[in-house]
Amino acid sequence: MKLIAFDEGRVGRLDGDDVIVLDTASTREFFERGSRVPETGERLKLTDVRLRAPIHPKKFFHTAGNFVEHHQELQAVNWSHPVHKGIVFFQNVDAVIGPDEDIVYPEHLTKELDYELELAVIIGKPGKFFGPDEAIEHIAGFTVFNDITARDIQRREMESGVFSFSKAIDTFCPIGPWIVTADEVPDMQNLAMRLRVNGEVRQTGNTATMRVPIPHLVAYHSPQVYSAGDIITTGTISGVAAVQPNPFDFYLRPGDQIEAEIQSVGVLRNRVVSWEEHYGEPAPEKLNW
């Protein structure tokens, strides 16, 4: 099933080019109700609805340093602290946006805006303190996540060995375009991943090269307590701008079109816009700490 959120507070499942409307207020509620939600009888054309972020989770667990190739290329970056596998931190759920929504470039805060394609795992069943063998029953589905990151802010944060602000700014958390339920993904550890900027391929990879596989990752962080509808991400693949010989040739700029694609899951498209284009006024002055 492809589960979508659309228009204002509506939920449906896709049936070809049609939307079958479901009787629930949110996709999170859909999972809280054990996915047992009736249809309303209403059928709409997909072209007639506006897709929104497919879910607004209660908690968003974010993983770093989990793909072999990305881990290797990070060795060339002059971080003050290494990025170890299995790092997890909480993402700002209020920064979540959906497909075709704009990523606002806060030029008063950063000059080094980067992309990171990740697979996002949707938790369908609450739980805590379970093992990898039990993790499968907690995984409800998947969506695409583009972890937008302000590298200059991250570099300063890394001096303390942590990062959060650099990835949690408003609109920095695009997800979508829908949730594909786990039964429709034949092998979650063999999914091709690709990110394009203005049609140019920037990142390529496969979930087969994860250092910590998905069931182990989900189980490892279960002591933090999962609720139905929570998200945990897998970390990004190789090819981010920050590791290029001249990163400023690759950092995102207003006007850029991003396509983040994962096999069997979908393509998430977002555009980068300037602060003034989005808000109709110049960016405010930077407030330093």
N, C-alpha and C positions, 0 to 999 in steps of 0.2 A: 504494500500500500504506500502511496505517496500522500502524505498528510500535509495540508497547507493551512496557514492562517491568512485571511484576506479581508479586504475592506476594513470596517471598524468592528473588531471583536467577533469575527465570524470564523468558523472552522469547517473544513471539508476534506474530502479525499478525491483524488483525481481518477477519472474514468476516461482514458483517452484525452480528448480535448474538452471534456466536461468536468464540472465540479459537482460532486454529490455533497450537499450541505449536511453537516452533522449537528446533532442537538447537544451542543456543549459550548461553554463560554470561551474556552481556550484550549490549546493543545496540551497545556500542562494539566488542566482538569481532565482531559481525555485520558492521560496516563494515570492520574490519581484515581480514576474510576476503573482502572484495570483494562483500558481500551474497550470497555463494553458501553458504547455510546450509540444510540439509535440514529437513524437518518431522519431528517425532517420531511422528506418527500420532495424537497426543492432541488431542481437541477439547473445549473447555470453554465454558460460558456466560459471557459478559462480566459478567453480574450476580453470578457466583459467584467472581470474582477481585477482588483489590484492586490498583488501578493504582498504580504507583510513578513517580518521576521517570523519564521515558523514556530518559534517558541520563545517565551521569556522565562528563563529558569529561576528557581529560588536561589540556587547556587551554581556557579560556573567555575569549575576546577580547570586550571590551565597548566599544561605540561610543557617543559622545555628540554632541549638537548636529547631527543629520543630517536632521531634517525641517524644511521651510521654516517652517511655522506655529509650531512649537515654538521654532525659532531666533528668530523675531520676538518671541514673547512673553517670551523670556528677556531681551530688551533692557530690559524693565521691572523686572527683578529686580536688586537692588543687590548683585551679586556683585563681589568684589574683582578678579576676572579674567574676561575674556570666555570663553564656551564656543565654541571654533572648531569648524568641521566637521572630521570625520575624526579627532577625538581617540579614542584607543583605550587601554584599560588592562586589566589582568587581573582577572577576577572570582575570588572565592574559591570553588573547586569544592566545598568542604566545607559551604558554605551552601546548596547545592542541596536543594530539597524538591520533592515531586510534587503531583499534583492531589488536592484535598480534604485536604491536610495543613495544619496550623496554622502561621500566621505568628506568632511569639511577639513581643509588644510589650515591648521592654526599657526599661521606664519609668525605670529608674535611669540610662539613657544618653541618652534622647531624649524630647522632647515634640512633635516635628514629624515624624511618620511619613507618608511620601508613597508614592504609587503611580506606576508608569511602564510602560505597555504597550509591548512591543517584539516584533518578529519576530526569532526566533532561527534562524540558518542552520546546518544541520548539515553539516560537512565529511565527505565520504565517501571521499575519496582524498587521501593525503598528498602534500605538494608544497611548493615554495618558489620564489620569484622567477619567477612566471608573470604573464601579462597578462590583461586583462578577457576577451578572446576565449577564453582557456583556462580561465577561472574556472568556467564552466558545468560542465565535466567533474568539478570538485572538489566541487560542491554536490550533496549526496545528498538533502536534504529540509529540512523546516522544523518548528518547534514554537513554542508561545507562551511568552513570557517576561514576567514582571512584576518589574520592577526596583525593589524596595522600597528606599527611601532615607530616612535620617535627615537631614533638611535642616539642623538646627542643627549637627550634626557636619560636614556638608558645607560649611556656610558658613565654619567655622573652617579646614577643609582648604583651601578655595579661596583663603585668604590666601597660601598658598604656590603657588597655581596648579594644584593637583592634587586629586583626590579618589579615595578607595579605601575607607577604613575605613567611611565612611557608607553604603556599599552592600554591604559584605562581612560584616555581622554574621550570626550563625547564623539560619537560616530566611529570610533576606532574598532568596533566589534561587529563587522558584517557577518551574518549567517544566512543560510538558505540554499536554494530557493524553496526547499520543502524538506520534510523528514521522510526518508525512505526507511520503512520498517525492516528489521533485521532479517526477516524471512525472505526478503527480495534481494539480499546481498549474498551471493553464493559463497564468497570467501573474503572476509574482511581483512585478511592478511595478504591479499594479493590484488590490490586496487591501484591502478595507474593514477598518478596525480600530475597535474600540469597547471601552471599559472602563466597568463599572458597579459602584457601591458601594451595597449594599442596594437594588438595582434601579434606582437613579438613574444616568443616563448622566453620566459625568465626562469621558471622553476620546473623541473621534471623529477619525478621520483615514484616510489611504489611503497605501499604499506608493508611489503615483504621485508623491507630493510630496517624496520623498527628494532631498536636495541631492547626495548621492553615491549612484548606483544600486548595487544589490547586487553585480553582477559586478565593478565597479570597486572597491568596498569590499573584497571578498574578495581581489582581486588586489593591491591597495595594501598590505595587511598580510601578504601571503604571505612577505616576507623574514623574518618572525618564525617561520616554519616550521610548517606544519600537519601534524597527525597525523590519521588516520582517526578520526572520532568527536568531533573538536573542535567547539566552538561559536563563532560570531561573531555578535554582535547588531547591529541596525540603528539603534539610538537610538529615542527615544520620540516620540510625537505630542503635539499640543497638549492642554491641559486639566489639567495636573498641579496639585495643590493649591497648591504654592509660588507660583504666578503669579496666584492669585486675589486680589481686593481685600482679603478677609479670609481668609487661608489657614487659620486655626484653625477656620473653619467647614467645612473640607474635609479636613483631616488625618485619617488613619485612627485609629480607636479600637478597643479590645477589643470584640468582638461584631460588628464590621463583616464583611459578606460581600462578597467581591470576585469579579466575573466578568470575565475578560480574554478577549476574543474577536477572532479574526482569520479572515476569510473563507477558506474552503477548507482551513483548518488545524484550527480547533477552539475550544473554550471551556475555559479554565483557571479552576477555582474554588478559592478558598482563604478561610479564615476567620482573622480576627485575634483572638488570645486574649491575656489578661494573663499576665505571668510566673507569678503565683501559680496561675492555673488550669492552666497547663501543667506547672509543676514542683512544685506542692503546697506552696510556701513563699514568703514575701515575697522580692522582688528584693533582691539584695545591694547594699551601698553602692557608689556610683560610685567608681572608681579614677581619679584625675586624673593627667595626665602631669606 
